[in-house]
Amino acid sequence: MSDLTYQLHHLCIYEKNPRDAMWNWLKWYHGIPAFYWSGMDGFHHTDEGHVDYTFLACGGPFQLQLESPPFQFEYERKWFDKHDSGINHICWIVDDAEATIEPLIAAGCEVAMGYEEFDGVYNGFVAIDPEGRWIEIMSYVNGFKTPDVEFYPVGARKLQTLGAMQLCNDLDAMVDWYSETMGQRILLDRRSDNTGLVYMVDHTYDGRQCVNVLATPDNDAELAIMDRHGPAISGVLYHADDVEGVYADALSAGMEAVIAPTLDPRTKAVTGTLREPSGNLIQVRERLAA
């Protein structure tokens, strides 16, 4: 297992119309802890351009980042040309991003964007895991930090983000990789013959309760994502006290029904699946005991 410590922080959705799409999230219990839009002086500027993104949060440390085209780097634009709106990467916070480059390459990663230092606020790079999903590695500098949110269930339904869902070709291999390379440990293991799902967590789980779900496709919606993109970051996982109620609220907020709340035989928890404006999946499950 790696001696380096990786902390799960957010996923990034490339969205053609983020100002419109974010209203669905805002109407569904989410808030905006931070935004960095075009024209802001002295933040995240490079020779290729500047940034335009908004963070969304819902009662938990794991956040969503909506990013708008034209994207900042050429490698991002090429990804968008191929995949269109979708989840581009998961971001992990480390103490020293530069120190993780060689270990990740040695573990089978390809570097998509080389190490950069951004305006004295954070440093980082983007890697591609062995199955092709993008990983952003970031370290804060000079006291900068993306604002945290209150770690408390939101609304009468008690909705909270839990983390990201990733679809895999070789589930066993990727569980081993995230354990050995990223220092994750298994919280929930529902595998049989290299299919199923695994909840993995980092060293901060006891205080932050964020999960990284690795799974094989289990329904038509997930199979369609794999057919379109290959192994991919497929969606966002939430938990709530009232799954049926929060599912209905999501429909009212403009999300699309995929699978109504029912017992998931893998997790033994009532779970509902929806689709958000960019086409990514949302899963809401019964509350996960800390």
N, C-alpha and C positions, 0 to 999 in steps of 0.2 A: 504493500500500500504506500502511496505517496506521502512524503513528509510535508509537502506543501498543503496549505489549507485553502480551499475554494468555498466561497459563500454564495449560494444561489440568491440572485437579486431581482432580475426582471426578464421578461421576454419582449421582443420587438416585433411589432406588426407593421409591415409596409402596406400603406393604405392610400389609394388614389385620392380619396376625399376625406381626410381625417377630420376636418371641421364638421362635416355632416355625420360621419360615422360615430364620433365621440358622443353625440347626443343619445344614442342608444345605450351607451355605457352609463352616462350621467343620469339617465332616467331609471337606471337599474342599480341604484345604490352606490355608484362610484363617485369619487371626487378627484380633483386635480391637485396633487401635491407639488408639482413643478412643471414648468414649460420653458422651452428654449426655441424661440421662433426666429424666422428670417429677420435679419436686420439688427439683432441684439449685438451690441458692441462687445468685443473682447472675449467671446466664448466660442470655442469649438470651430475656429476658422482655420482652414488649411489652404494650400495653393489650389486645390480643386473646388473649393466652395465653402459654404457654411451649412449649418444644420437647421432643421425644422422638425421638432418633435415635442410631444406632450406626454407626460406620465399620468397614468390613471391608477387609482388604488381603491381597495374595498376591504377595510377592516383587518388587513394583515400585511406583513412586511413585503410579500411578493407583489411586484407591480407590473403594469403593462405600459409599454411605450408605443405610441402611435407616431410613425414617421412618414413624412410626406415627400413625394417626388417634386422636383428632380433631386435624386439622392446625391449625397455628398461626394461619393467616390465612384470611379468607373466600375470597380468590381461589384458594387451594389447595384448600379444601373443594369449591368449584365444579368445579375440574379433576377431583378424585377422583370426584365425583358423575357426571361425564360419562365418565371413562376407567377408573375402578376401579383396581385394583392395576396398577402399571406404572412405567416410568421417567419421572419428571416433568421433570428438567432435567439439564444439564451445567454444572458450576461452573468458572469461570475466575478465576485470581488475577491481580490487577493492583496496581500501586503506589498508584493513586488511583482508587477506584471512581467517585467523583462526577465526575471529569474525563471519564469514558467515556460518560456519559449522552447528551449532545448529539450526539457523533459517531455513536453507535449509532442514535439517532432519525433523524439525517440519512441514515443508510444503510438506512433502511426498517424499523427495529425499532419495536415497540410496547412501552411499559413496562407490565408486569403488576403490579409492586409498586414503589412509589417508593423512593427512597434512604432507608435507615435506618441509624442508628448503634446497635449492639447492645452495651450494657453495657461499652463501652470495650475490647472485644476484637476486633471486626471491624465493618466498614461495608460496605454493599452494597445491591444492588437486583436485580430480576429483569426481564429483557427477553424479547421474543418475536421470533425471527428471521423473515425474510420469508416462510418457508413454514409458520410456526406452532410451531416447536419452542422450548422454554423455555431461556433462558440465564441463569444466575446469575453476576453479576459481584461479586467480593468483594476487599476489601483488609484485611490484618491491621493492627492498631494496638496500641501499648503493649506490644510484645514477645510478644503472643499468637501461637500458631501451632498448627494441628492437627498432631499428631505425625506425623513421617515414619516410614517402615518401612525395614528393611534392604533395600537394592536388591540382591537375590541370589535366584537361582532356588530354588524351594521343593521339597523332597522328592526322591525318586529320579527322578521324571519331569521335574524342573526346570521347574515351572510358574510363569508370571509373568503378571500383568496387562499388557496393552498399551494399552487405551483403550476408547473408545466407538464404536458403530456407529450411523449415522444414515441413514434411508431418505429419499430425495428424490424430488420430482416432476420438477424441472428440475435435473439433476445439474450440467450445465455452469454454470448461473447460480449455484448454491450453492458450487461450487468457486471461482468468481470472487469471490463475496461473502466467503467465509472468508479468501481470500487478501488481498483489498483492505481489508476491514474489520477482521478479527481478526489480520492479519499472519501467517497461516499460509503455509507453503511446501509444495509437492508433493513427497512422498517416493516414491510409487509411483502411476503413472497407467495404468489399464487401462480406458479409455473408447473407445467407438465409437458414433457416432450418438446421443450423449447418454444412453447406457446404460453400465453397468459399475460400476467402483468406483475410488476415489481414496483413498490414504492421505495425510493432511495432518498436519504437525507444527509445533510452535511453536519459538520461539527457544532453548528449553532442551533440545531433542531429543538433542543429542550427549551430554548428561550424564544425562538422565532417561528417554529413550526411551519417550515416550507418544505415541499416535497418535489422530487423529480421522478415522474412516473415513466417507466420504460415498459412498453407493451407491444404485443402483436395485434394486428387488426382483428376486431371482434364484431363488426357490423358493416353494413353496406357503405355507410358514410366514411368509415375509416379505410375500407378497401378502396374507395374512390380516391381518397387522398394519396394512398400509396401508389395507385395506378397513375395518378397525375404527376406526383412529385418524387416518388421513391421514398426511402426512409425520411421522415419529416417530423418537425415539431408540429403536432396536429392541433393543439388547443390548450385551454386553460382549465384547471381544476379548482373547484370551490367546494366548501362544505357549509351546511346551514342546519338550523334546528327544524325548519319547516321546508322540506324539499318541494313538496307539491305547491305550496304558496309562492315560493321564490321562483319556481318554474313559470307559474302563471304570470307573475310580475315581469319576468323576462320577455314573455310573449307580448305583453302590453307595452313594453319598452321598445319593441321592434325586432327582437331576436326571432329566429325561425325554429319551429319545432322539428326535432329529428327523432328522438325516442322519448316518449312520456315517462315520467318517474315509475320505475319498477325495480324489483330486487335484482341486483347484479350478482350472478352466481359466483363470480370471481372474488368479490370483496365482501359479499354477504351484507351489503348496504344498499338501501334504496337510492337509486341514481337516475337522474334525467339528463338527456343530451340535447343541446340546442346548437344552432349555427349563428355566428355573429356576422356583421355586415361584410367583412372581408372574406367570408367563407370558411373561417376556422371554426373548430368545434369548441363548445363549452360543456363541461360536465359539472353537475351539482350533485353532491352525495350527502348522505347523512353525516352528522358531525363525526369527525375522526378524533378519537380520544388521544389526548396529548401523551 
